[in-house]
Amino acid sequence: MNPTLVLIIAVVVMVIVVALVYIGMRDDRGRDPLQERLAQYDDKELPSSLEEIELSLSFRDRIIVPTMRKIADITTKFTPQKQIEETRHKLELAGMTMEPGAFFGMRIALTIILTLLGFIIFFLNSPNTAKTTALLYTLGFAALGYFLPQMWLSSRISRRQNSIIKALPDALDLLVICVEAGLGFDMAMGKVYEKWDNDLSIAFGRVLREIQLGKIRREALRDMARRMDVPDVTAFVAAIIQADQLGVSMSKILRVQSDQMRTKRRQRAQEKAHQAPVKMMIPMVFLIFPSIWIVLLGPSLIVLMNSQEANAVF
């Protein structure tokens, strides 16, 4: 196998994968494409024709993005509705605005690319490899391309949920301070949205926008809990809805929830502290201890081997 060819193929595949991920996340940057287009023509004269507008677009917007959309539309037609809804829910849990069809298209494109890469490496570049082994390796590359986006999505969901869990106690403290100072619950959420820039504050901002558009507050909060799928947020939302329906003081409910969340955060920290020695055993046994043994016993072994050779000579 030619190492140079393998390196070139690996670089090309990495560039393609990064491009696919970037294209898939392009609508998740929180920017308005209409405002971007208007800003481009702010200081310029209006275009004279539609062709001039199309030529002013980048290669990505003219070629790559429409191609990915076509693949996404075709993929959506042959995908069961239940799987589409499950994927849409996972994308919401990850905090992404990507459509399920685009995600399926990215999986298919990555599967095809890695399958071709495996075919080139194990069939064309290594003719001496057994056909069965080459086929298994190629199928392994195809499976990697199919499951890699799913693993990446699961990782994003886990990171987002962990960040929400970490930010929730501090957000509740700020809500308590704002409500006890005389603000309403909606205005208190607005303060959290103004002061912070994390996944939880963005979710609060979305709830406020939905309420302004006419959605009932309890429905907006329930949708927020569903989009996060975090038990602490679900319990918090249930307590707020119950307090709203029963007429209980909101400040007392928030104070109780804040105390509970801080207690849970302390318990999680203690749990991770107790798990640390167990997790450290594996690197210590397989990495640190062998290195210490080599450093301590290596010179003595060399001296012993030299003495044995000297005795053998005499």
ABEGO torsion letter per residue (X at the ends): XBAAAAAAAAAAAAAAAAAAAAAAAAAAAGBBAAAAAAAAAAABBBBABAAAAAAABBAAAAAAAAAAAAAAAAAAAABBAAAAAAAAAAAAAAGBABBAAAAAAAAAAAAAAAAAAAAAAAAAABAABBAAAAAAAAAAAAAAAAAAAAAAAAAAAAAAAAAAAAAAAAAAAAAAAAAAAGBBAAAAAAAAAAABBBAAAAAAAAAAAAAAAGBBAAAAAAAAAAAAGBAAAAAAAAAAAAAAAAGBBAAAAAAAAAAAAAAAAAAAAAAAAAAAAAAAAAAAAAAAAAAAAAAAAAAAAAAAAAAAAAAAAX
